């Protein structure tokens, strides 16, 4: 966290200070806040306004109209009290408008040329550097990319610990060169002794660790990809655990659909399609996609756009035919990766987080 500014300075130096900008955020009047602001302007007492505001449930996306459906008391008071009706009627009209602006916590945009060639610039006299007047959604819409410069507290802690160990013991340990096959680390991990370990400390993931019993780095990568709603609900987690512990036969990928080209792609996940990169690689091997086109296919399938999926299915089958792969088999493979896209996780993301988790162990 304490070196995040250095990364930003490096990026500004590398791409040019006029091509790097922070991203604006727009703060809107939410249901509770608009009630409080309007009440204050109308001169109502704090206790009166506070009582009404507290009747609005604390839920994401809550609006005053939704609050009427959830809180009968609010609806009753609206009908009975003229002051409350006045307060709420005005608040509904103002709800959702922009109250102020801020900066995205970690997001920056890097443009090919000066950023003001692509979007207007916001002036903030209290901040260094440029800020876009477009928020992250409009930045994406015009074709620019938002990069997140995350400041991870865990990295700061690891760095301080290594420095203290080196200083007190006259050592020169480099945390980035440690072995990924440390038996003591995996012994701790298999016991789920992971309280305060990055990404591995929740009760749910510790229960999963006890069942999976990770004994190699690839298992940690898979663990973080599996601990999500999709895999947990689909039964994929049970299949993965059973295959790892040889309680289930490993097919590539299943009993009715096997092909030797899938073995090197799915070997480390026991025949299960777990990562988005596996979907891309299957597209390359089975349908002659280049990696750029495979990434487009991955995005199309993830978006659930039916028309686009049908279009890519034709391309996939055509590519398979070119490679001499049976068309029926190709169609089944495409259906499989289409189904798997709902669960596929970004492997590179999981590897990065797994590496930090392992270092923390």
GULUM-518494 format. One record per residue (C-alpha): residue number from 1; residue in three letters; z, x, y. Coordinates in nm, 3 decimals. Layout:
@n = NUM | res = ala | Z = Z | X = X | Y = Y
...
//
This chain:
@n = 1 | res = unk | Z = 0.000 | X = 0.000 | Y = 0.000
@n = 2 | res = unk | Z = 0.081 | X = 0.282 | Y = 0.241
@n = 3 | res = unk | Z = -0.268 | X = 0.436 | Y = 0.206
@n = 4 | res = unk | Z = -0.479 | X = 0.125 | Y = 0.252
@n = 5 | res = unk | Z = -0.561 | X = 0.220 | Y = 0.611
@n = 6 | res = unk | Z = -0.694 | X = 0.555 | Y = 0.489
@n = 7 | res = unk | Z = -0.941 | X = 0.374 | Y = 0.264
@n = 8 | res = unk | Z = -1.056 | X = 0.161 | Y = 0.557
@n = 9 | res = unk | Z = -1.098 | X = 0.472 | Y = 0.776
@n = 10 | res = unk | Z = -1.302 | X = 0.638 | Y = 0.500
@n = 11 | res = unk | Z = -1.531 | X = 0.335 | Y = 0.476
@n = 12 | res = unk | Z = -1.578 | X = 0.325 | Y = 0.854
@n = 13 | res = unk | Z = -1.665 | X = 0.695 | Y = 0.855
@n = 14 | res = unk | Z = -1.903 | X = 0.659 | Y = 0.560
@n = 15 | res = unk | Z = -2.095 | X = 0.349 | Y = 0.676
@n = 16 | res = unk | Z = -2.039 | X = 0.364 | Y = 1.051
@n = 17 | res = unk | Z = -1.771 | X = 0.196 | Y = 1.257
@n = 18 | res = unk | Z = -2.018 | X = -0.064 | Y = 1.385
@n = 19 | res = unk | Z = -2.116 | X = -0.167 | Y = 1.031
@n = 20 | res = unk | Z = -1.763 | X = -0.239 | Y = 0.905
@n = 21 | res = unk | Z = -1.564 | X = -0.541 | Y = 1.016
@n = 22 | res = unk | Z = -1.258 | X = -0.739 | Y = 0.918
@n = 23 | res = unk | Z = -1.310 | X = -1.109 | Y = 0.849
@n = 24 | res = unk | Z = -1.175 | X = -1.395 | Y = 1.056
@n = 25 | res = unk | Z = -0.971 | X = -1.681 | Y = 0.909
@n = 26 | res = unk | Z = -0.937 | X = -2.026 | Y = 1.063
@n = 27 | res = unk | Z = -0.595 | X = -2.188 | Y = 1.050
@n = 28 | res = unk | Z = -0.619 | X = -2.567 | Y = 1.042
@n = 29 | res = unk | Z = -0.370 | X = -2.841 | Y = 1.118
@n = 30 | res = unk | Z = -0.229 | X = -2.950 | Y = 0.782
@n = 31 | res = unk | Z = -0.067 | X = -3.287 | Y = 0.716
@n = 32 | res = unk | Z = 0.287 | X = -3.166 | Y = 0.784
@n = 33 | res = unk | Z = 0.205 | X = -2.938 | Y = 1.076
@n = 34 | res = unk | Z = -0.005 | X = -3.197 | Y = 1.262
@n = 35 | res = unk | Z = 0.280 | X = -3.452 | Y = 1.237
@n = 36 | res = unk | Z = 0.520 | X = -3.198 | Y = 1.389
@n = 37 | res = unk | Z = 0.279 | X = -3.089 | Y = 1.666
@n = 38 | res = unk | Z = 0.180 | X = -3.444 | Y = 1.767
@n = 39 | res = unk | Z = 0.543 | X = -3.558 | Y = 1.756
@n = 40 | res = unk | Z = 0.645 | X = -3.276 | Y = 1.988
@n = 41 | res = unk | Z = 0.368 | X = -3.360 | Y = 2.238
@n = 42 | res = unk | Z = 0.462 | X = -3.729 | Y = 2.232
@n = 43 | res = unk | Z = 0.821 | X = -3.636 | Y = 2.314
@n = 44 | res = unk | Z = 0.982 | X = -3.773 | Y = 1.997
@n = 45 | res = unk | Z = 1.311 | X = -3.616 | Y = 1.890
@n = 46 | res = unk | Z = 1.305 | X = -3.327 | Y = 1.642
@n = 47 | res = unk | Z = 1.511 | X = -3.517 | Y = 1.383
@n = 48 | res = unk | Z = 1.275 | X = -3.819 | Y = 1.400
@n = 49 | res = unk | Z = 0.960 | X = -3.608 | Y = 1.354
@n = 50 | res = unk | Z = 1.122 | X = -3.387 | Y = 1.090
@n = 51 | res = unk | Z = 1.215 | X = -3.695 | Y = 0.885
@n = 52 | res = unk | Z = 0.853 | X = -3.819 | Y = 0.885
@n = 53 | res = unk | Z = 0.709 | X = -3.475 | Y = 0.810
@n = 54 | res = unk | Z = 0.939 | X = -3.431 | Y = 0.511
@n = 55 | res = unk | Z = 0.808 | X = -3.754 | Y = 0.359
@n = 56 | res = unk | Z = 0.472 | X = -3.583 | Y = 0.305
@n = 57 | res = unk | Z = 0.467 | X = -3.418 | Y = -0.042
@n = 58 | res = unk | Z = 0.420 | X = -3.040 | Y = -0.065
@n = 59 | res = unk | Z = 0.098 | X = -3.020 | Y = -0.265
@n = 60 | res = unk | Z = -0.217 | X = -2.811 | Y = -0.220
@n = 61 | res = unk | Z = -0.482 | X = -3.015 | Y = -0.040
@n = 62 | res = unk | Z = -0.235 | X = -3.284 | Y = 0.067
@n = 63 | res = unk | Z = -0.351 | X = -3.512 | Y = 0.349
@n = 64 | res = unk | Z = -0.174 | X = -3.790 | Y = 0.534
@n = 65 | res = unk | Z = -0.388 | X = -4.055 | Y = 0.361
@n = 66 | res = unk | Z = -0.305 | X = -3.904 | Y = 0.020
@n = 67 | res = unk | Z = 0.062 | X = -3.904 | Y = 0.119
@n = 68 | res = unk | Z = 0.045 | X = -4.283 | Y = 0.170
@n = 69 | res = unk | Z = -0.053 | X = -4.319 | Y = -0.196
@n = 70 | res = unk | Z = 0.224 | X = -4.089 | Y = -0.324
@n = 71 | res = unk | Z = 0.511 | X = -4.182 | Y = -0.092
@n = 72 | res = unk | Z = 0.576 | X = -4.557 | Y = -0.065
@n = 73 | res = unk | Z = 0.853 | X = -4.504 | Y = 0.193
@n = 74 | res = unk | Z = 0.601 | X = -4.349 | Y = 0.435
@n = 75 | res = unk | Z = 0.366 | X = -4.644 | Y = 0.396
@n = 76 | res = unk | Z = 0.652 | X = -4.888 | Y = 0.452
@n = 77 | res = unk | Z = 0.772 | X = -4.714 | Y = 0.769
@n = 78 | res = unk | Z = 0.414 | X = -4.704 | Y = 0.900
@n = 79 | res = unk | Z = 0.398 | X = -5.083 | Y = 0.877
@n = 80 | res = unk | Z = 0.743 | X = -5.146 | Y = 1.026
@n = 81 | res = unk | Z = 0.778 | X = -4.890 | Y = 1.309
@n = 82 | res = unk | Z = 0.537 | X = -4.879 | Y = 1.607
@n = 83 | res = unk | Z = 0.635 | X = -4.522 | Y = 1.704
@n = 84 | res = unk | Z = 0.569 | X = -4.398 | Y = 1.352
@n = 85 | res = unk | Z = 0.234 | X = -4.580 | Y = 1.346
@n = 86 | res = unk | Z = 0.137 | X = -4.421 | Y = 1.677
@n = 87 | res = unk | Z = 0.245 | X = -4.075 | Y = 1.553
@n = 88 | res = unk | Z = 0.050 | X = -4.105 | Y = 1.228
@n = 89 | res = unk | Z = -0.264 | X = -4.264 | Y = 1.377
@n = 90 | res = unk | Z = -0.305 | X = -3.978 | Y = 1.625
@n = 91 | res = unk | Z = -0.217 | X = -3.720 | Y = 1.358
@n = 92 | res = unk | Z = -0.487 | X = -3.850 | Y = 1.121
@n = 93 | res = unk | Z = -0.749 | X = -3.801 | Y = 1.394
@n = 94 | res = unk | Z = -0.639 | X = -3.441 | Y = 1.456
@n = 95 | res = unk | Z = -0.565 | X = -3.342 | Y = 1.096
@n = 96 | res = unk | Z = -0.791 | X = -3.061 | Y = 0.971
@n = 97 | res = unk | Z = -0.907 | X = -2.928 | Y = 1.308
@n = 98 | res = unk | Z = -0.874 | X = -2.557 | Y = 1.378
@n = 99 | res = unk | Z = -0.540 | X = -2.464 | Y = 1.526
@n = 100 | res = unk | Z = -0.589 | X = -2.091 | Y = 1.559
@n = 101 | res = unk | Z = -0.750 | X = -1.786 | Y = 1.408
@n = 102 | res = unk | Z = -0.629 | X = -1.490 | Y = 1.209
@n = 103 | res = unk | Z = -0.756 | X = -1.203 | Y = 0.994
@n = 104 | res = unk | Z = -0.820 | X = -1.204 | Y = 0.622
@n = 105 | res = unk | Z = -0.539 | X = -1.011 | Y = 0.453
@n = 106 | res = unk | Z = -0.762 | X = -0.770 | Y = 0.261
@n = 107 | res = unk | Z = -1.123 | X = -0.871 | Y = 0.318
@n = 108 | res = unk | Z = -1.379 | X = -0.660 | Y = 0.501
@n = 109 | res = unk | Z = -1.757 | X = -0.682 | Y = 0.529
@n = 110 | res = unk | Z = -1.996 | X = -0.386 | Y = 0.524
@n = 111 | res = unk | Z = -2.340 | X = -0.452 | Y = 0.673
@n = 112 | res = unk | Z = -2.663 | X = -0.248 | Y = 0.630
@n = 113 | res = unk | Z = -2.689 | X = -0.203 | Y = 1.009
@n = 114 | res = unk | Z = -2.465 | X = -0.292 | Y = 1.304
@n = 115 | res = unk | Z = -2.268 | X = -0.602 | Y = 1.211
@n = 116 | res = unk | Z = -2.362 | X = -0.779 | Y = 1.536
@n = 117 | res = unk | Z = -2.720 | X = -0.797 | Y = 1.406
@n = 118 | res = unk | Z = -2.598 | X = -1.043 | Y = 1.143
@n = 119 | res = unk | Z = -2.310 | X = -1.240 | Y = 1.293
@n = 120 | res = unk | Z = -2.114 | X = -1.283 | Y = 1.617
@n = 121 | res = unk | Z = -1.807 | X = -1.067 | Y = 1.675
@n = 122 | res = unk | Z = -1.458 | X = -1.191 | Y = 1.761
@n = 123 | res = unk | Z = -1.257 | X = -0.997 | Y = 2.019
@n = 124 | res = unk | Z = -0.892 | X = -0.937 | Y = 1.936
@n = 125 | res = unk | Z = -0.727 | X = -0.705 | Y = 2.189
@n = 126 | res = unk | Z = -0.433 | X = -0.646 | Y = 1.952
@n = 127 | res = unk | Z = -0.649 | X = -0.517 | Y = 1.664
@n = 128 | res = unk | Z = -0.848 | X = -0.201 | Y = 1.606
@n = 129 | res = unk | Z = -1.203 | X = -0.236 | Y = 1.481
@n = 130 | res = unk | Z = -1.439 | X = -0.531 | Y = 1.466
@n = 131 | res = unk | Z = -1.370 | X = -0.884 | Y = 1.343
@n = 132 | res = unk | Z = -1.643 | X = -1.128 | Y = 1.243
@n = 133 | res = unk | Z = -1.660 | X = -1.478 | Y = 1.392
@n = 134 | res = unk | Z = -1.785 | X = -1.601 | Y = 1.053
@n = 135 | res = unk | Z = -1.524 | X = -1.667 | Y = 0.786
@n = 136 | res = unk | Z = -1.564 | X = -1.546 | Y = 0.427
@n = 137 | res = unk | Z = -1.771 | X = -1.849 | Y = 0.323
@n = 138 | res = unk | Z = -2.022 | X = -1.811 | Y = 0.607
@n = 139 | res = unk | Z = -2.034 | X = -1.434 | Y = 0.547
@n = 140 | res = unk | Z = -2.144 | X = -1.501 | Y = 0.190
@n = 141 | res = unk | Z = -2.386 | X = -1.773 | Y = 0.302
@n = 142 | res = unk | Z = -2.579 | X = -1.534 | Y = 0.529
@n = 143 | res = unk | Z = -2.607 | X = -1.281 | Y = 0.246
@n = 144 | res = unk | Z = -2.335 | X = -1.030 | Y = 0.327
@n = 145 | res = unk | Z = -2.063 | X = -0.928 | Y = 0.080
@n = 146 | res = unk | Z = -1.687 | X = -0.949 | Y = 0.128
@n = 147 | res = unk | Z = -1.496 | X = -0.655 | Y = -0.016
@n = 148 | res = unk | Z = -1.123 | X = -0.683 | Y = -0.079
@n = 149 | res = unk | Z = -0.916 | X = -0.373 | Y = -0.003
@n = 150 | res = unk | Z = -0.602 | X = -0.462 | Y = -0.196
@n = 151 | res = unk | Z = -0.279 | X = -0.280 | Y = -0.129
@n = 152 | res = unk | Z = -0.095 | X = -0.272 | Y = -0.462
@n = 153 | res = unk | Z = 0.278 | X = -0.206 | Y = -0.444
@n = 154 | res = unk | Z = 0.267 | X = -0.082 | Y = -0.805
@n = 155 | res = unk | Z = 0.042 | X = 0.211 | Y = -0.708
@n = 156 | res = unk | Z = 0.288 | X = 0.307 | Y = -0.436
@n = 157 | res = unk | Z = 0.577 | X = 0.297 | Y = -0.683
@n = 158 | res = unk | Z = 0.386 | X = 0.505 | Y = -0.941
@n = 159 | res = unk | Z = 0.299 | X = 0.763 | Y = -0.676
@n = 160 | res = unk | Z = 0.662 | X = 0.792 | Y = -0.557
@n = 161 | res = unk | Z = 0.792 | X = 0.819 | Y = -0.915
@n = 162 | res = unk | Z = 0.548 | X = 1.098 | Y = -1.006
@n = 163 | res = unk | Z = 0.632 | X = 1.290 | Y = -0.687
@n = 164 | res = unk | Z = 1.006 | X = 1.263 | Y = -0.759
@n = 165 | res = unk | Z = 0.964 | X = 1.373 | Y = -1.124
@n = 166 | res = unk | Z = 0.751 | X = 1.670 | Y = -1.022
@n = 167 | res = unk | Z = 0.993 | X = 1.774 | Y = -0.747
@n = 168 | res = unk | Z = 1.312 | X = 1.745 | Y = -0.952
@n = 169 | res = unk | Z = 1.174 | X = 1.907 | Y = -1.267
@n = 170 | res = unk | Z = 0.938 | X = 2.159 | Y = -1.109
@n = 171 | res = unk | Z = 0.640 | X = 1.999 | Y = -1.285
@n = 172 | res = unk | Z = 0.285 | X = 1.920 | Y = -1.188
@n = 173 | res = unk | Z = 0.216 | X = 1.591 | Y = -1.364
@n = 174 | res = unk | Z = -0.112 | X = 1.417 | Y = -1.281
@n = 175 | res = unk | Z = -0.075 | X = 1.047 | Y = -1.365
@n = 176 | res = unk | Z = -0.454 | X = 1.008 | Y = -1.393
@n = 177 | res = unk | Z = -0.479 | X = 1.263 | Y = -1.674
@n = 178 | res = unk | Z = -0.216 | X = 1.123 | Y = -1.912
@n = 179 | res = unk | Z = -0.316 | X = 1.044 | Y = -2.271
@n = 180 | res = unk | Z = -0.417 | X = 0.686 | Y = -2.347
@n = 181 | res = unk | Z = -0.273 | X = 0.725 | Y = -2.699
@n = 182 | res = unk | Z = 0.096 | X = 0.777 | Y = -2.625
@n = 183 | res = unk | Z = 0.297 | X = 0.641 | Y = -2.920
@n = 184 | res = unk | Z = 0.617 | X = 0.590 | Y = -2.719
@n = 185 | res = unk | Z = 0.433 | X = 0.377 | Y = -2.462
@n = 186 | res = unk | Z = 0.280 | X = 0.156 | Y = -2.731
@n = 187 | res = unk | Z = 0.617 | X = 0.131 | Y = -2.907
@n = 188 | res = unk | Z = 0.766 | X = -0.015 | Y = -2.587
@n = 189 | res = unk | Z = 0.465 | X = -0.240 | Y = -2.545
@n = 190 | res = unk | Z = 0.475 | X = -0.385 | Y = -2.898
@n = 191 | res = unk | Z = 0.840 | X = -0.479 | Y = -2.842
@n = 192 | res = unk | Z = 0.730 | X = -0.662 | Y = -2.524
@n = 193 | res = unk | Z = 0.975 | X = -0.443 | Y = -2.332
@n = 194 | res = unk | Z = 0.763 | X = -0.492 | Y = -2.022
@n = 195 | res = unk | Z = 0.987 | X = -0.637 | Y = -1.752
@n = 196 | res = unk | Z = 0.867 | X = -0.496 | Y = -1.417
@n = 197 | res = unk | Z = 0.548 | X = -0.364 | Y = -1.578
@n = 198 | res = unk | Z = 0.237 | X = -0.448 | Y = -1.375
@n = 199 | res = unk | Z = 0.066 | X = -0.766 | Y = -1.507
@n = 200 | res = unk | Z = 0.281 | X = -0.770 | Y = -1.824
@n = 201 | res = unk | Z = 0.616 | X = -0.902 | Y = -1.707
@n = 202 | res = unk | Z = 0.586 | X = -1.283 | Y = -1.725
@n = 203 | res = unk | Z = 0.751 | X = -1.469 | Y = -2.012
@n = 204 | res = unk | Z = 0.418 | X = -1.609 | Y = -2.129
@n = 205 | res = unk | Z = 0.238 | X = -1.277 | Y = -2.158
@n = 206 | res = unk | Z = 0.541 | X = -1.113 | Y = -2.324
@n = 207 | res = unk | Z = 0.528 | X = -1.383 | Y = -2.592
@n = 208 | res = unk | Z = 0.159 | X = -1.308 | Y = -2.640
@n = 209 | res = unk | Z = 0.231 | X = -0.933 | Y = -2.663
@n = 210 | res = unk | Z = 0.480 | X = -0.994 | Y = -2.946
@n = 211 | res = unk | Z = 0.212 | X = -1.180 | Y = -3.142
@n = 212 | res = unk | Z = -0.076 | X = -0.945 | Y = -3.064
@n = 213 | res = unk | Z = 0.120 | X = -0.618 | Y = -3.098
@n = 214 | res = unk | Z = -0.124 | X = -0.400 | Y = -2.898
@n = 215 | res = unk | Z = -0.157 | X = -0.049 | Y = -3.042
@n = 216 | res = unk | Z = -0.445 | X = 0.091 | Y = -2.838
@n = 217 | res = unk | Z = -0.573 | X = 0.079 | Y = -2.482
@n = 218 | res = unk | Z = -0.856 | X = -0.163 | Y = -2.573
@n = 219 | res = unk | Z = -0.592 | X = -0.413 | Y = -2.688
@n = 220 | res = unk | Z = -0.429 | X = -0.407 | Y = -2.343
@n = 221 | res = unk | Z = -0.769 | X = -0.475 | Y = -2.186
@n = 222 | res = unk | Z = -0.820 | X = -0.768 | Y = -2.423
@n = 223 | res = unk | Z = -0.463 | X = -0.891 | Y = -2.367
@n = 224 | res = unk | Z = -0.517 | X = -0.936 | Y = -1.992
@n = 225 | res = unk | Z = -0.851 | X = -1.109 | Y = -2.054
@n = 226 | res = unk | Z = -0.700 | X = -1.343 | Y = -2.315
@n = 227 | res = unk | Z = -0.400 | X = -1.450 | Y = -2.109
@n = 228 | res = unk | Z = -0.584 | X = -1.716 | Y = -1.912
@n = 229 | res = unk | Z = -0.614 | X = -2.096 | Y = -1.946
@n = 230 | res = unk | Z = -0.964 | X = -2.093 | Y = -2.104
@n = 231 | res = unk | Z = -0.893 | X = -1.861 | Y = -2.399
@n = 232 | res = unk | Z = -0.542 | X = -2.001 | Y = -2.451
@n = 233 | res = unk | Z = -0.669 | X = -2.360 | Y = -2.476
@n = 234 | res = unk | Z = -0.983 | X = -2.284 | Y = -2.678
@n = 235 | res = unk | Z = -0.812 | X = -2.130 | Y = -2.980
@n = 236 | res = unk | Z = -0.980 | X = -1.796 | Y = -2.907
@n = 237 | res = unk | Z = -0.642 | X = -1.622 | Y = -2.878
@n = 238 | res = unk | Z = -0.540 | X = -1.728 | Y = -3.229
@n = 239 | res = unk | Z = -0.874 | X = -1.608 | Y = -3.369
@n = 240 | res = unk | Z = -0.837 | X = -1.275 | Y = -3.190
@n = 241 | res = unk | Z = -0.481 | X = -1.216 | Y = -3.317
@n = 242 | res = unk | Z = -0.567 | X = -1.318 | Y = -3.674
@n = 243 | res = unk | Z = -0.874 | X = -1.094 | Y = -3.681
@n = 244 | res = unk | Z = -0.682 | X = -0.799 | Y = -3.541
@n = 245 | res = unk | Z = -0.414 | X = -0.831 | Y = -3.807
@n = 246 | res = unk | Z = -0.670 | X = -0.886 | Y = -4.085
@n = 247 | res = unk | Z = -0.560 | X = -1.245 | Y = -4.149
@n = 248 | res = unk | Z = -0.911 | X = -1.368 | Y = -4.080
@n = 249 | res = unk | Z = -1.252 | X = -1.231 | Y = -4.177
@n = 250 | res = unk | Z = -1.434 | X = -1.063 | Y = -3.886
@n = 251 | res = unk | Z = -1.780 | X = -1.207 | Y = -3.839
@n = 252 | res = unk | Z = -2.035 | X = -1.107 | Y = -3.574
@n = 253 | res = unk | Z = -1.978 | X = -1.352 | Y = -3.424
@n = 254 | res = unk | Z = -1.917 | X = -1.633 | Y = -3.680
@n = 255 | res = unk | Z = -1.981 | X = -1.727 | Y = -4.040
@n = 256 | res = unk | Z = -2.298 | X = -1.923 | Y = -3.968
@n = 257 | res = unk | Z = -2.440 | X = -1.687 | Y = -3.708
@n = 258 | res = unk | Z = -2.439 | X = -1.314 | Y = -3.774
@n = 259 | res = unk | Z = -2.659 | X = -1.029 | Y = -3.662
@n = 260 | res = unk | Z = -2.615 | X = -0.653 | Y = -3.695
@n = 261 | res = unk | Z = -2.713 | X = -0.600 | Y = -3.328
@n = 262 | res = unk | Z = -2.390 | X = -0.777 | Y = -3.228
@n = 263 | res = unk | Z = -2.162 | X = -0.534 | Y = -3.414
@n = 264 | res = unk | Z = -2.155 | X = -0.250 | Y = -3.156
@n = 265 | res = unk | Z = -2.124 | X = -0.505 | Y = -2.872
@n = 266 | res = unk | Z = -1.835 | X = -0.703 | Y = -3.023
@n = 267 | res = unk | Z = -1.663 | X = -0.436 | Y = -3.232
@n = 268 | res = unk | Z = -1.360 | X = -0.386 | Y = -3.005
@n = 269 | res = unk | Z = -1.302 | X = -0.762 | Y = -2.968
@n = 270 | res = unk | Z = -1.327 | X = -0.829 | Y = -3.342
@n = 271 | res = unk | Z = -1.654 | X = -1.022 | Y = -3.317
@n = 272 | res = unk | Z = -1.537 | X = -1.246 | Y = -3.031
@n = 273 | res = unk | Z = -1.727 | X = -1.268 | Y = -2.702
@n = 274 | res = unk | Z = -1.448 | X = -1.205 | Y = -2.452
@n = 275 | res = unk | Z = -1.606 | X = -1.025 | Y = -2.156
@n = 276 | res = unk | Z = -1.885 | X = -1.109 | Y = -1.915
@n = 277 | res = unk | Z = -2.031 | X = -0.763 | Y = -1.974
@n = 278 | res = unk | Z = -2.073 | X = -0.854 | Y = -2.343
@n = 279 | res = unk | Z = -2.279 | X = -1.156 | Y = -2.241
@n = 280 | res = unk | Z = -2.497 | X = -0.928 | Y = -2.027
@n = 281 | res = unk | Z = -2.539 | X = -0.672 | Y = -2.305
@n = 282 | res = unk | Z = -2.631 | X = -0.941 | Y = -2.560
@n = 283 | res = unk | Z = -2.897 | X = -1.065 | Y = -2.316
@n = 284 | res = unk | Z = -3.034 | X = -0.712 | Y = -2.291
@n = 285 | res = unk | Z = -3.042 | X = -0.650 | Y = -2.667
@n = 286 | res = unk | Z = -3.161 | X = -0.994 | Y = -2.780
@n = 287 | res = unk | Z = -3.389 | X = -1.101 | Y = -2.499
@n = 288 | res = unk | Z = -3.510 | X = -0.781 | Y = -2.327
@n = 289 | res = unk | Z = -3.325 | X = -0.854 | Y = -2.002
@n = 290 | res = unk | Z = -3.265 | X = -0.564 | Y = -1.766
@n = 291 | res = unk | Z = -2.903 | X = -0.544 | Y = -1.645
@n = 292 | res = unk | Z = -2.987 | X = -0.692 | Y = -1.304
@n = 293 | res = unk | Z = -3.145 | X = -0.999 | Y = -1.464
@n = 294 | res = unk | Z = -2.859 | X = -1.018 | Y = -1.716
@n = 295 | res = unk | Z = -2.612 | X = -1.036 | Y = -1.428
@n = 296 | res = unk | Z = -2.811 | X = -1.322 | Y = -1.276
@n = 297 | res = unk | Z = -2.802 | X = -1.501 | Y = -1.614
@n = 298 | res = unk | Z = -2.424 | X = -1.449 | Y = -1.629
@n = 299 | res = unk | Z = -2.381 | X = -1.607 | Y = -1.287
@n = 300 | res = unk | Z = -2.613 | X = -1.897 | Y = -1.366
@n = 301 | res = unk | Z = -2.426 | X = -1.981 | Y = -1.686
@n = 302 | res = unk | Z = -2.089 | X = -1.952 | Y = -1.510
@n = 303 | res = unk | Z = -2.208 | X = -2.192 | Y = -1.238
@n = 304 | res = unk | Z = -2.286 | X = -2.461 | Y = -1.502
@n = 305 | res = unk | Z = -2.616 | X = -2.538 | Y = -1.327
@n = 306 | res = unk | Z = -2.799 | X = -2.735 | Y = -1.598
@n = 307 | res = unk | Z = -3.150 | X = -2.687 | Y = -1.460
@n = 308 | res = unk | Z = -3.105 | X = -2.314 | Y = -1.409
@n = 309 | res = unk | Z = -2.958 | X = -2.278 | Y = -1.759
@n = 310 | res = unk | Z = -3.259 | X = -2.455 | Y = -1.913
@n = 311 | res = unk | Z = -3.492 | X = -2.224 | Y = -1.720
@n = 312 | res = unk | Z = -3.310 | X = -1.913 | Y = -1.842
@n = 313 | res = unk | Z = -3.303 | X = -2.043 | Y = -2.198
@n = 314 | res = unk | Z = -3.684 | X = -2.036 | Y = -2.196
@n = 315 | res = unk | Z = -3.684 | X = -1.681 | Y = -2.057
@n = 316 | res = unk | Z = -3.426 | X = -1.578 | Y = -2.317
@n = 317 | res = unk | Z = -3.634 | X = -1.716 | Y = -2.607
@n = 318 | res = unk | Z = -3.950 | X = -1.558 | Y = -2.467
@n = 319 | res = unk | Z = -3.777 | X = -1.220 | Y = -2.444
@n = 320 | res = unk | Z = -3.647 | X = -1.253 | Y = -2.800
@n = 321 | res = unk | Z = -3.994 | X = -1.337 | Y = -2.928
@n = 322 | res = unk | Z = -4.126 | X = -1.023 | Y = -2.756
@n = 323 | res = unk | Z = -3.863 | X = -0.817 | Y = -2.942
@n = 324 | res = unk | Z = -3.954 | X = -0.982 | Y = -3.273
@n = 325 | res = unk | Z = -3.628 | X = -1.176 | Y = -3.308
@n = 326 | res = unk | Z = -3.638 | X = -1.515 | Y = -3.481
@n = 327 | res = unk | Z = -3.668 | X = -1.795 | Y = -3.222
@n = 328 | res = unk | Z = -3.411 | X = -2.021 | Y = -3.393
@n = 329 | res = unk | Z = -3.162 | X = -1.734 | Y = -3.407
@n = 330 | res = unk | Z = -3.233 | X = -1.659 | Y = -3.040
@n = 331 | res = unk | Z = -3.166 | X = -2.023 | Y = -2.947
@n = 332 | res = unk | Z = -2.832 | X = -2.017 | Y = -3.132
@n = 333 | res = unk | Z = -2.734 | X = -1.692 | Y = -2.963
@n = 334 | res = unk | Z = -2.813 | X = -1.840 | Y = -2.621
@n = 335 | res = unk | Z = -2.602 | X = -2.149 | Y = -2.699
@n = 336 | res = unk | Z = -2.318 | X = -1.920 | Y = -2.803
@n = 337 | res = unk | Z = -2.317 | X = -1.716 | Y = -2.482
@n = 338 | res = unk | Z = -2.354 | X = -2.037 | Y = -2.280
@n = 339 | res = unk | Z = -2.038 | X = -2.170 | Y = -2.446
@n = 340 | res = unk | Z = -1.856 | X = -1.836 | Y = -2.410
@n = 341 | res = unk | Z = -1.925 | X = -1.816 | Y = -2.037
@n = 342 | res = unk | Z = -1.637 | X = -2.055 | Y = -1.971
@n = 343 | res = unk | Z = -1.395 | X = -1.799 | Y = -2.115
@n = 344 | res = unk | Z = -1.568 | X = -1.469 | Y = -2.039
@n = 345 | res = unk | Z = -1.361 | X = -1.238 | Y = -1.819
@n = 346 | res = unk | Z = -1.479 | X = -0.942 | Y = -1.614
@n = 347 | res = unk | Z = -1.409 | X = -0.640 | Y = -1.837
@n = 348 | res = unk | Z = -1.420 | X = -0.383 | Y = -1.556
@n = 349 | res = unk | Z = -1.150 | X = -0.580 | Y = -1.374
@n = 350 | res = unk | Z = -0.938 | X = -0.599 | Y = -1.688
@n = 351 | res = unk | Z = -0.979 | X = -0.225 | Y = -1.756
@n = 352 | res = unk | Z = -0.864 | X = -0.136 | Y = -1.404
@n = 353 | res = unk | Z = -0.555 | X = -0.354 | Y = -1.427
@n = 354 | res = unk | Z = -0.484 | X = -0.236 | Y = -1.783
@n = 355 | res = unk | Z = -0.492 | X = 0.125 | Y = -1.669
@n = 356 | res = unk | Z = -0.232 | X = 0.056 | Y = -1.401
@n = 357 | res = unk | Z = -0.021 | X = -0.141 | Y = -1.650
@n = 358 | res = unk | Z = -0.037 | X = 0.147 | Y = -1.898
@n = 359 | res = unk | Z = 0.060 | X = 0.400 | Y = -1.629
@n = 360 | res = unk | Z = 0.358 | X = 0.181 | Y = -1.539
@n = 361 | res = unk | Z = 0.473 | X = 0.188 | Y = -1.903
//
